[in-house]
Amino acid sequence: MRIKQALRVAAVVTAGTLALAGCSSSDPLATQSNSEKSGSEKIVVGSQAYYSNEIVAEIYAQALENSGLEVERQFNIGQRDAYMPQLENGSINVFPEYTGNLLQFFKEDTEARSSTDVYQELEKELPDSLAVLDQAEASDQDSYTVTRKFAEDNDLKSIADLSKVKDQLTLGGPPELAERPYGPKGLESTYGVKTEFSATGDTTVEDLVAGTVNVANVFTADPRIKTEDLVVLKDPKSLFLASNVVPVVSADQSEKLGEILNPVSEKLSAEALVDLNVQSTVDKKSAADIAKTWLSDQGL
């Protein structure tokens, strides 16, 4: 009798336990907990192994954190072949990119050159898993640059104005510039500007400041534009491929991320990016400190 009674008690206890387990799966508190967990998923921000790119990535990361999102940083990854697969599969959710260079990665033979055309074509060429948010005015691309004095003496604002200069123009840049479509031949065919070419290589900026050349091929984010008081000439006919700074993000999170990062891009001017780079190369500040101060100054 005792054995049978014990078995009946055990059966009742087991049944009760199973019933409670069944109820727990529909417990509204448990459902809420899962929802909260899903909502707090980390946003992974990546960067290239390049100080300027890391600064922008840090700005993105801190802006996201300031909005209450949890952020994981994966900086100094390397070149596009290394990080693009991680972006496409969602392992990385946010990455600072450059429109023209990224477009050429997906469409090497693109004929787009202007900022607007490049951006619009990039939107079409991106894999479905990726999206671009608003692009910044800031860029990291080729330019033709002169000293402040040369610009003021000759009333130069754009590349087209070089055609009015009476003195002999000597263009400095890396050796390969001689054969590039935006090199001396492109400069003449697009703007009617004739120059002598000097292969200055790594000393291009130094030669420009010294007066060995009076026009130089300099990247628009180069910190020496500020430290040497140089003037980047405007390019109204889009001789150079536009490469504006732009956040590339996971497409399924683009709306949420855009609300936070689009205001950042709106504030990131060409002058601002150069200044941020000066703080890194000259002032030796960390990317985190540079980003924090800039976001605070911009009210972001």
KOLTORRO-726333 format. One line per 5 residues: number of its first residue (from 0); their letters; for each residue x, y, z of N, C-alpha, C. Coordinates in steps of 0.001 Angstrom, whole numbers, padded with zeros to 6 digits, always signed. Example, Ala and Ser with C-alpha at 12.3 -4.5 7.8 and 13.67 -1.06 7.14 Angstrom:
<sites>
0) AS) +013190/-005690/+007800/+012300/-004500/+007800/+013200/-003300/+007800; +012850/-002250/+007080/+013670/-001060/+007140/+012900/+000030/+007870;
</sites>
This chain:
<sites>
0) MRIKQ) +000837/-001203/+000000/+000000/+000000/+000000/+000870/+001251/+000000; +001888/+001237/+000863/+002747/+002420/+000940/+003450/+002688/-000381; +003846/+001590/-001052/+004551/+001756/-002337/+003623/+002385/-003364; +002368/+001885/-003447/+001405/+002419/-004411/+001097/+003881/-004112; +000923/+004199/-002805/+000629/+005584/-002426/+001791/+006509/-002793;
5) ALRVA) +003006/+006058/-002574/+004189/+006862/-002914/+004278/+007125/-004402; +003921/+006083/-005189/+003960/+006249/-006643/+002934/+007272/-007110; +001725/+007237/-006440/+000685/+008196/-006815/+001117/+009629/-006489; +001765/+009827/-005350/+002253/+011170/-004964/+003310/+011672/-005949; +004211/+010769/-006314/+005263/+011149/-007261/+004686/+011571/-008597;
10) AVVTA) +003640/+010830/-009035/+003002/+011142/-010311/+002358/+012519/-010277; +001711/+012828/-009141/+001059/+014129/-009010/+002089/+015255/-009036; +003198/+015052/-008316/+004262/+016068/-008286/+004849/+016292/-009671; +005103/+015179/-010403/+005666/+015281/-011754/+004737/+016038/-012684; +003448/+015704/-012607/+002462/+016361/-013464/+002398/+017850/-013160;
15) GTLAL) +002459/+018182/-011863/+002421/+019591/-011486/+003628/+020348/-011997; +004788/+019693/-011919/+006020/+020326/-012402/+005947/+020591/-013891; +005427/+019609/-014649/+005302/+019766/-016097/+004322/+020871/-016426; +003255/+020971/-015662/+002255/+022008/-015908/+002850/+023390/-015697; +003641/+023534/-014619/+004275/+024815/-014359/+005275/+025174/-015442;
20) AGCSS) +006009/+024160/-015906/+006978/+024392/-016988/+006282/+024876/-018238; +005102/+024265/-018510/+004340/+024669/-019676/+003866/+026094/-019544; +003447/+026493/-018342/+002981/+027852/-018124/+004107/+028863/-018290; +005333/+028468/-017877/+006445/+029426/-017895/+006785/+029890/-019296; +006529/+029061/-020339/+006865/+029445/-021702/+006014/+030603/-022176;
25) SDPLA) +004847/+030806/-021559/+003990/+031908/-021963/+003972/+033018/-020926; +004892/+032974/-019999/+004981/+033981/-018957/+005315/+035325/-019589; +004439/+036355/-019414/+004688/+037650/-020038/+005992/+038296/-019582; +006410/+038005/-018337/+007663/+038567/-017851/+008842/+037997/-018622; +008773/+036673/-018923/+009847/+036029/-019692/+009912/+036609/-021094;
30) TQSNS) +008760/+036848/-021716/+008716/+037416/-023054/+009328/+038811/-023071; +009020/+039602/-022057/+009565/+040943/-021972/+011079/+040917/-021834; +011567/+039949/-021039/+013012/+039838/-020854/+013708/+039529/-022164; +013118/+038613/-022979/+013711/+038272/-024272/+013718/+039476/-025197; +012630/+040255/-025140/+012534/+041425/-026002/+013608/+042443/-025645;
35) EKSGS) +013782/+042644/-024326/+014791/+043590/-023884/+016181/+043141/-024301; +016409/+041827/-024222/+017719/+041293/-024612/+017982/+041542/-026083; +016950/+041330/-026918/+017094/+041546/-028355/+017359/+043010/-028651; +016680/+043913/-027894/+016820/+045337/-028142/+018182/+045874/-027742; +018899/+045156/-026897/+020192/+045629/-026422/+021355/+044976/-027162;
40) EKIVV) +021086/+044446/-028341/+022125/+043803/-029135/+023236/+044804/-029468; +024469/+044372/-029407/+025606/+045251/-029645/+025664/+045696/-031102; +026080/+046938/-031287/+026399/+047457/-032609/+027915/+047399/-032752; +028392/+046681/-033755/+029838/+046525/-033950/+030311/+047567/-034958; +031251/+048397/-034525/+031820/+049447/-035374/+033250/+049062/-035728;
45) GSQAY) +033580/+049108/-037005/+034926/+048755/-037457/+035667/+049947/-038023; +036958/+049768/-038265/+037752/+050812/-038924/+038923/+050186/-039657; +039460/+050940/-040616/+040684/+050553/-041289/+041871/+050800/-040356; +043023/+050301/-040749/+044249/+050525/-039984/+044882/+051839/-040433; +044173/+052930/-040147/+044566/+054251/-040625/+044009/+055276/-039646;
50) YSNEI) +044856/+056138/-039120/+044456/+057008/-038012/+043223/+057857/-038319; +043116/+058391/-039529/+041978/+059239/-039876/+040679/+058439/-039873; +040736/+057234/-040417/+039555/+056377/-040449/+039149/+055951/-039048; +040141/+055690/-038197/+039838/+055297/-036821/+039184/+056437/-036049; +039599/+057674/-036304/+038980/+058819/-035627/+037501/+058905/-035981;
55) VAEIY) +037184/+058771/-037269/+035780/+058837/-037688/+034996/+057670/-037102; +035601/+056478/-037088/+034936/+055313/-036497/+034652/+055548/-035017; +035589/+056168/-034320/+035406/+056461/-032896/+034290/+057493/-032695; +034197/+058453/-033591/+033097/+059422/-033535/+031762/+058699/-033688; +031673/+057788/-034655/+030447/+057010/-034836/+030130/+056210/-033570;
60) AQALE) +031147/+055549/-033041/+030949/+054683/-031880/+030437/+055474/-030681; +031064/+056614/-030418/+030642/+057412/-029262/+029265/+058038/-029470; +028955/+058425/-030698/+027617/+058961/-030974/+026550/+057904/-030711; +026838/+056669/-031101/+025896/+055569/-030861/+025752/+055297/-029365; +026863/+055319/-028660/+026826/+055103/-027207/+026072/+056222/-026508;
65) NSGLE) +026270/+057449/-026962/+025564/+058587/-026375/+024056/+058482/-026568; +023648/+057685/-027555/+022218/+057480/-027809/+021672/+056263/-027070; +022498/+055656/-026239/+022048/+054554/-025406/+022282/+053170/-025972; +022986/+053069/-027098/+023245/+051762/-027697/+024559/+051182/-027164; +024617/+049869/-027099/+025841/+049189/-026687/+026716/+048972/-027916;
70) VERQF) +027973/+049352/-027810/+028869/+049337/-028969/+030096/+048482/-028691; +030466/+047705/-029691/+031734/+046964/-029660/+032619/+047504/-030773; +033872/+047775/-030475/+034807/+048311/-031455/+035704/+047206/-032015; +035827/+047188/-033333/+036784/+046308/-034010/+037579/+047170/-034979; +038581/+047869/-034443/+039344/+048836/-035221/+040612/+048208/-035803;
75) NIGQR) +041224/+048966/-036726/+042504/+048569/-037344/+042431/+047206/-038017; +041374/+047003/-038786/+041173/+045694/-039417/+042070/+045510/-040635; +042234/+046558/-041426/+043014/+046402/-042645/+042279/+046980/-043833; +042486/+046391/-044999/+041906/+046912/-046230/+040556/+046260/-046534; +039913/+046726/-047616/+038538/+046283/-047917/+038418/+044778/-048093;
80) DAYMP) +039406/+044150/-048682/+039325/+042696/-048866/+039192/+041973/-047532; +039705/+042592/-046469/+039662/+041970/-045147/+038347/+042228/-044432; +037851/+043469/-044500/+036667/+043785/-043685/+035339/+043733/-044434; +035353/+043812/-045751/+034082/+043833/-046473/+033258/+042558/-046278; +033862/+041354/-046260/+033051/+040157/-045983/+032376/+040210/-044612;
85) QLENG) +033044/+040811/-043627/+032459/+040917/-042293/+031297/+041908/-042276; +031414/+042946/-043102/+030300/+043881/-043234/+029107/+043205/-043911; +029382/+042471/-044967/+028305/+041852/-045733/+027565/+040784/-044939; +028267/+040058/-044059/+027574/+039010/-043296/+027038/+039505/-041956; +027225/+040797/-041661/+026657/+041365/-040449/+027518/+041242/-039212;
90) SINVF) +028742/+040730/-039346/+029641/+040661/-038191/+030057/+042058/-037744; +030112/+042990/-038693/+030342/+044402/-038416/+029119/+045158/-038940; +028638/+046118/-038165/+027400/+046823/-038514/+027613/+048240/-039018; +028733/+048856/-038666/+028997/+050249/-039051/+030471/+050382/-039423; +030728/+051081/-040540/+032120/+051272/-040973/+032231/+052599/-041716;
95) PEYTG) +033198/+053465/-041358/+033405/+054695/-042129/+034092/+054371/-043452; +033501/+054838/-044532/+034029/+054556/-045862/+034161/+055837/-046665; +034614/+055680/-047914/+034841/+056794/-048825/+034148/+056442/-050142; +033200/+057274/-050550/+032250/+056892/-051599/+032907/+056445/-052901; +033810/+057244/-053431/+034410/+056922/-054725/+035237/+055658/-054693;
100) NLLQF) +036085/+055529/-053688/+036919/+054331/-053586/+036082/+053080/-053360; +035019/+053222/-052558/+034152/+052064/-052323/+033386/+051697/-053587; +032936/+052692/-054335/+032235/+052408/-055592/+033151/+051651/-056549; +034409/+052050/-056638/+035343/+051354/-057524/+035615/+049926/-057068; +035469/+049666/-055771/+035629/+048313/-055257/+034553/+047396/-055832;
105) FKEDT) +033348/+047904/-055963/+032237/+047110/-056491/+032071/+047259/-058007; +032498/+048403/-058554/+032357/+048642/-059990/+033601/+049380/-060482; +034589/+048609/-060849/+035894/+049160/-061178/+035839/+050123/-062353; +034947/+049897/-063308/+034894/+050716/-064518/+033868/+051844/-064431; +033485/+052249/-063217/+032504/+053320/-063084/+032985/+054603/-063769;
110) EARSS) +032061/+055324/-064361/+032376/+056605/-064976/+031864/+057763/-064133; +031242/+057462/-063001/+030766/+058509/-062095/+031960/+059251/-061507; +031817/+060555/-061360/+032908/+061359/-060813/+032423/+062362/-059755; +031310/+063009/-059989/+030847/+064022/-059049/+030340/+063373/-057770; +030288/+064151/-056716/+029866/+063644/-055416/+028475/+063022/-055475;
115) TDVYQ) +027544/+063717/-056122/+026161/+063218/-056210/+026073/+061955/-057043; +026720/+061964/-058217/+026656/+060798/-059111/+027287/+059569/-058463; +028419/+059770/-057789/+029105/+058656/-057140/+028219/+058058/-056054; +027628/+058908/-055249/+026782/+058438/-054147/+025577/+057653/-054664; +024933/+058186/-055685/+023745/+057515/-056231/+024089/+056165/-056852;
120) ELEKE) +025221/+056099/-057541/+025622/+054828/-058139/+026065/+053831/-057075; +026695/+054332/-056029/+027122/+053459/-054932/+025916/+052797/-054281; +024849/+053542/-054092/+023632/+052973/-053501/+023134/+051778/-054314; +023255/+051867/-055630/+022778/+050791/-056509/+023723/+049592/-056511; +025012/+049841/-056343/+026002/+048778/-056472/+026249/+048006/-055181;
125) LPDSL) +025837/+048541/-054051/+026067/+047854/-052786/+025317/+046527/-052719; +025853/+045521/-052048/+025104/+044288/-051799/+023826/+044597/-051016; +022810/+043744/-051146/+021525/+043987/-050494/+021643/+044079/-048978; +022658/+043452/-048415/+022799/+043447/-046958/+023369/+044748/-046407; +023792/+045659/-047309/+024435/+046901/-046870/+023686/+048135/-047362;
130) AVLDQ) +023890/+049235/-046657/+023310/+050519/-047057/+024292/+051626/-046682; +024194/+052755/-047378/+024972/+053926/-046996/+024029/+054954/-046392; +024483/+055609/-045345/+023733/+056712/-044753/+024139/+057998/-045462; +023787/+059147/-044929/+024136/+060412/-045573/+025651/+060575/-045628; +026152/+061106/-046745/+027580/+061360/-046864/+027926/+062723/-046267;
135) AEASD) +029151/+062856/-045819/+029646/+064116/-045256/+030273/+064964/-046351; +030462/+066244/-046062/+031230/+067088/-046973/+032691/+066663/-046949; +033148/+066208/-045798/+034533/+065769/-045643/+034855/+064661/-046636; +036080/+064674/-047133/+036483/+063658/-048107/+037954/+063330/-047897; +038364/+062240/-048513/+039782/+061875/-048544/+040063/+061433/-049972;
140) QDSYT) +040377/+062402/-050817/+040511/+062154/-052251/+041610/+063031/-052824; +041965/+062765/-054074/+042953/+063588/-054761/+042449/+065013/-054917; +043390/+065936/-054945/+043038/+067337/-055210/+044232/+068014/-055855; +043993/+069221/-056380/+045081/+070105/-056749/+045087/+071239/-055739; +046229/+071412/-055119/+046372/+072288/-053967/+047531/+073249/-054187;
145) VTRKF) +047390/+074464/-053641/+048431/+075491/-053778/+048674/+076120/-052401; +049723/+076919/-052289/+049962/+077641/-051042/+048976/+078805/-050935; +048762/+079269/-049720/+047858/+080400/-049494/+048326/+081635/-050259; +049620/+081881/-050231/+050157/+083058/-050919/+049928/+082981/-052423; +050175/+081808/-053007/+049986/+081650/-054454/+048518/+081829/-054821;
150) AEDND) +047629/+081326/-053982/+046193/+081472/-054230/+045784/+082941/-054173; +046275/+083665/-053173/+045902/+085072/-053030/+046532/+085935/-054115; +047779/+085664/-054461/+048457/+086449/-055499/+047795/+086296/-056863; +047183/+085130/-057108/+046607/+084852/-058427/+045086/+084715/-058397; +044483/+085064/-057263/+043029/+085015/-057113/+042476/+083634/-057516;
155) LKSIA) +043020/+082601/-056866/+042644/+081229/-057198/+041637/+080680/-056194; +040551/+080163/-056723/+039563/+079473/-055890/+039271/+078071/-056427; +039336/+077911/-057736/+039075/+076613/-058360/+040203/+076258/-059311; +040204/+074996/-059739/+041220/+074537/-060696/+041129/+075347/-061983; +039909/+075728/-062361/+039713/+076497/-063594/+040474/+077818/-063557;
160) DLSKV) +040631/+078391/-062373/+041324/+079678/-062252/+042802/+079580/-062609; +043357/+078369/-062580/+044774/+078206/-062926/+045065/+078631/-064362; +044047/+078582/-065220/+044255/+078945/-066631/+044574/+080433/-066784; +044305/+081222/-065752/+044567/+082671/-065807/+045966/+083032/-065308; +046673/+082074/-064721/+047997/+082350/-064160/+049001/+082552/-065302;
165) KDQLT) +049729/+083650/-065230/+050683/+083974/-066291/+052018/+083255/-066113; +052378/+082965/-064860/+053642/+082275/-064606/+053565/+080819/-065065; +054724/+080229/-065300/+054784/+078811/-065638/+054278/+077979/-064465; +053376/+077060/-064741/+052851/+076189/-063705/+053606/+074866/-063712; +054074/+074481/-062531/+054758/+073195/-062379/+053951/+072352/-061415;
170) LGGPP) +053498/+071207/-061882/+052648/+070315/-061096/+053489/+069232/-060439; +053364/+069097/-059131/+054093/+068069/-058403/+053176/+066963/-057922; +053696/+065749/-057909/+052910/+064609/-057450/+053693/+063325/-057584; +053071/+062216/-057226/+053754/+060921/-057367/+054021/+060615/-058833; +055031/+059805/-059127/+055383/+059519/-060528/+054218/+059023/-061365;
175) ELAER) +053336/+058210/-060759/+052222/+057639/-061523/+051186/+058672/-061938; +051224/+059859/-061323/+050283/+060917/-061690/+050414/+061297/-063160; +051607/+061145/-063697/+051859/+061522/-065094/+050930/+060808/-066056; +050521/+059577/-065711/+049681/+058791/-066615/+048244/+058637/-066118; +047930/+059214/-064992/+046569/+059116/-064484/+045628/+060009/-065304;
180) PYGPK) +044334/+059624/-065428/+043389/+060435/-066219/+043185/+061838/-065665; +043485/+062025/-064379/+043346/+063359/-063780/+044700/+064057/-063660; +045741/+063491/-064312/+047080/+064065/-064289/+047207/+065231/-065249; +048429/+065522/-065689/+048655/+066694/-066555/+047786/+066712/-067812; +047608/+065554/-068456/+046779/+065515/-069669/+045319/+065787/-069355;
185) GLEST) +044832/+065189/-068269/+043454/+065433/-067880/+043223/+066857/-067447; +044200/+067436/-066770/+044110/+068828/-066335/+043996/+069754/-067530; +044756/+069458/-068575/+044702/+070302/-069774/+043408/+070093/-070556; +042999/+068829/-070735/+041800/+068576/-071534/+040520/+069016/-070824; +040487/+068952/-069507/+039282/+069312/-068755/+039209/+070798/-068461;
190) YGVKT) +040339/+071379/-068075/+040327/+072785/-067652/+041157/+073712/-068543; +041850/+073161/-069539/+042667/+074002/-070403/+043900/+074548/-069706; +044373/+073830/-068689/+045522/+074279/-067903/+046751/+073458/-068296; +047781/+074132/-068803/+049018/+073463/-069182/+050040/+073576/-068059; +050704/+072455/-067790/+051700/+072441/-066718/+052915/+071619/-067133;
195) EFSAT) +054033/+071905/-066469/+055165/+070986/-066500/+054976/+070035/-065325; +055395/+068782/-065494/+055200/+067819/-064415/+056518/+067479/-063744; +056480/+067451/-062409/+057656/+067078/-061626/+057268/+065946/-060685; +057951/+064809/-060819/+057664/+063651/-059965/+058275/+063874/-058591; +057497/+064431/-057692/+058005/+064789/-056360/+057816/+063681/-055326;
200) GDTTV) +056918/+062745/-055580/+056748/+061598/-054684/+056386/+061986/-053268; +057127/+061436/-052299/+056826/+061654/-050883/+057102/+063078/-050420; +057819/+063847/-051208/+058155/+065220/-050801/+057270/+066260/-051472; +056125/+065843/-051992/+055258/+066759/-052750/+054892/+068000/-051957; +054421/+067833/-050723/+054015/+068994/-049923/+055224/+069869/-049607;
205) EDLVA) +056348/+069249/-049272/+057552/+070012/-048983/+057986/+070834/-050196; +057911/+070241/-051386/+058281/+070954/-052601/+057317/+072095/-052895; +056046/+071893/-052583/+055055/+072950/-052792/+055356/+074134/-051875; +055600/+073860/-050614/+055901/+074921/-049641/+057199/+075642/-049999; +058176/+074879/-050503/+059474/+075469/-050869/+059414/+076242/-052180;
210) GTVNV) +058363/+076035/-052970/+058230/+076737/-054235/+058845/+076022/-055413; +059312/+074794/-055194/+059855/+074001/-056297/+058763/+073688/-057314; +057553/+073459/-056824/+056361/+073335/-057664/+055343/+074337/-057134; +054403/+074744/-057974/+053389/+075691/-057488/+051975/+075124/-057475; +051825/+073900/-057958/+050553/+073165/-057844/+050907/+071739/-057446;
215) ANVFT) +050141/+071167/-056524/+050501/+069833/-056032/+049280/+068940/-055888; +049513/+067660/-056127/+048483/+066635/-055942/+048525/+066185/-054478; +047558/+066649/-053684/+047525/+066393/-052247/+046159/+065822/-051881; +046127/+064859/-050976/+044846/+064319/-050527/+044126/+065327/-049634; +042825/+065411/-049781/+042046/+066461/-049127/+041985/+066344/-047614;
220) ADPRI) +042318/+065187/-047038/+042303/+065029/-045584/+043698/+065166/-044983; +044689/+065513/-045780/+046066/+065627/-045296/+046150/+066723/-044235; +046640/+066410/-043035/+046710/+067424/-041977/+047602/+068599/-042318; +048523/+068426/-043276/+049423/+069520/-043641/+048698/+070638/-044394; +047473/+070365/-044849/+046674/+071438/-045440/+046464/+072545/-044417;
225) KTEDL) +046310/+072149/-043152/+046168/+073148/-042088/+047517/+073625/-041569; +048405/+072685/-041279/+049667/+073083/-040645/+050554/+073910/-041571; +050409/+073715/-042906/+051211/+074482/-043861/+050398/+075581/-044546; +049145/+075754/-044097/+048257/+076801/-044620/+048118/+076708/-046148; +047671/+075539/-046606/+047483/+075302/-048036/+046011/+075516/-048425;
230) VVLKD) +045785/+075673/-049716/+044434/+075893/-050238/+044107/+074802/-051245; +043048/+074044/-050965/+042564/+073034/-051906/+041660/+073718/-052921; +042015/+073619/-054185/+041225/+074262/-055233/+039970/+073448/-055531; +038857/+074133/-055695/+037597/+073462/-056004/+037678/+072809/-057386; +036872/+071791/-057572/+036917/+070985/-058798/+035520/+070940/-059430;
235) PKSLF) +035052/+072052/-060002/+033666/+072125/-060493/+033347/+071169/-061634; +034350/+070724/-062379/+034102/+069810/-063498/+034385/+068359/-063140; +034598/+068094/-061861/+034784/+066722/-061354/+035894/+065978/-062097; +037046/+066601/-062172/+038219/+065920/-062723/+038594/+064735/-061844; +038485/+064920/-060542/+038812/+063867/-059589/+037573/+063076/-059194;
240) LASNV) +037780/+061814/-058897/+036710/+060965/-058374/+036373/+061409/-056958; +035126/+061791/-056713/+034712/+062215/-055374/+034763/+061031/-054420; +035304/+061260/-053229/+035356/+060208/-052207/+035006/+060809/-050850; +033725/+061068/-050674/+033237/+061643/-049422/+033160/+060587/-048330; +033358/+061032/-047092/+033225/+060138/-045946/+031754/+059753/-045795;
245) VPVVS) +031493/+058461/-045624/+030112/+057987/-045514/+030061/+056753/-044615; +029049/+056648/-043745/+028895/+055422/-042957/+028241/+054326/-043798; +028893/+053174/-043856/+028283/+051984/-044462/+027760/+051128/-043314; +026489/+050717/-043412/+025852/+050037/-042283/+025082/+048807/-042747; +024733/+047967/-041783/+023856/+046830/-042068/+022504/+047371/-042507;
250) ADQSE) +022011/+046895/-043644/+020791/+047445/-044227/+019594/+047332/-043293; +019506/+046240/-042548/+018349/+046048/-041681/+018366/+046949/-040454; +019458/+047694/-040257/+019533/+048615/-039129/+019734/+050060/-039586; +019595/+050294/-040876/+019940/+051605/-041431/+019055/+052724/-040899; +017774/+052443/-040695/+016881/+053503/-040216/+017272/+053951/-038808;
255) KLGEI) +017481/+053001/-037923/+017860/+053316/-036542/+019211/+054020/-036499; +020172/+053508/-037248/+021513/+054082/-037226/+021554/+055446/-037910; +020724/+055622/-038931/+020681/+056895/-039640/+020221/+058042/-038761; +019296/+057773/-037872/+018810/+058820/-036967/+019939/+059372/-036099; +020923/+058546/-035820/+022034/+058945/-034949/+023220/+059477/-035750;
260) LNPVS) +023539/+058820/-036859/+024772/+059141/-037579/+024604/+060187/-038678; +023400/+060369/-039210/+023221/+061405/-040229/+023543/+062806/-039695; +023144/+063150/-038460/+023545/+064458/-037916/+025060/+064598/-037769; +025750/+063481/-037534/+027211/+063509/-037453/+027799/+063876/-038817; +027326/+063216/-039863/+027821/+063500/-041216/+027534/+064937/-041624;
265) EKLSA) +026401/+065461/-041190/+026040/+066841/-041529/+027063/+067835/-040968; +027655/+067500/-039828/+028612/+068397/-039173/+030060/+068162/-039620; +030322/+067029/-040273/+031706/+066673/-040596/+032124/+067314/-041921; +032655/+068511/-041821/+033095/+069254/-043000/+034511/+068848/-043399; +034929/+069310/-044567/+036299/+069044/-045026/+037315/+069645/-044062;
270) EALVD) +037053/+070872/-043627/+037954/+071539/-042688/+037999/+070801/-041351; +036848/+070304/-040916/+036787/+069596/-039636/+037631/+068326/-039662; +037561/+067566/-040759/+038326/+066323/-040842/+039824/+066601/-040820; +040255/+067622/-041533/+041672/+067991/-041513/+042094/+068353/-040098; +041258/+069122/-039396/+041579/+069526/-038031/+041667/+068316/-037097;
275) LNVQS) +040761/+067362/-037258/+040801/+066136/-036453/+042099/+065379/-036698; +042537/+065340/-037945/+043776/+064641/-038283/+044998/+065347/-037714; +044944/+066684/-037656/+046035/+067443/-037037/+046150/+067085/-035560; +045015/+066952/-034892/+045031/+066598/-033470/+045691/+065239/-033246; +045580/+064365/-034222/+046199/+063048/-034112/+047686/+063095/-034438;
280) TVDKK) +048047/+063688/-035570/+049433/+063637/-036044/+050347/+064643/-035354; +049815/+065803/-035013/+050629/+066853/-034409/+050477/+066885/-032892; +049230/+066910/-032433/+048978/+067010/-030989/+049083/+065664/-030281; +049121/+064580/-031051/+049286/+063228/-030512/+048160/+062833/-029545; +046967/+063284/-029818/+045825/+062905/-028991/+045267/+061563/-029453;
285) SAADI) +044612/+060862/-028551/+044005/+059578/-028905/+042726/+059803/-029700; +042358/+058806/-030493/+041125/+058898/-031270/+039921/+059094/-030350; +039923/+058432/-029194/+038800/+058541/-028256/+038654/+059967/-027735; +039771/+060602/-027377/+039720/+061970/-026862/+039324/+062963/-027955; +039855/+062759/-029151/+039523/+063639/-030279/+038024/+063565/-030567;
290) AKTWL) +037506/+062349/-030608/+036092/+062149/-030910/+035195/+062763/-029836; +035545/+062541/-028584/+034729/+063047/-027479/+034632/+064570/-027514; +035756/+065229/-027719/+035759/+066691/-027762/+034968/+067210/-028954; +035157/+066582/-030119/+034467/+067051/-031324/+032955/+066888/-031187; +032498/+065754/-030695/+031065/+065535/-030509/+030481/+066541/-029531;
295) SDQGL) +031223/+066829/-028483/+030752/+067810/-027503/+030667/+069204/-028121; +031688/+069590/-028873/+031704/+070911/-029521/+030560/+071064/-030513; +030151/+069958/-031138/+029077/+070005/-032136/+027695/+069836/-031526; +027642/+069650/-030220/+026356/+069442/-029560/+025759/+068084/-029843; +026628/+067122/-030130/+026166/+065778/-030477/+026464/+064774/-029361;
</sites>
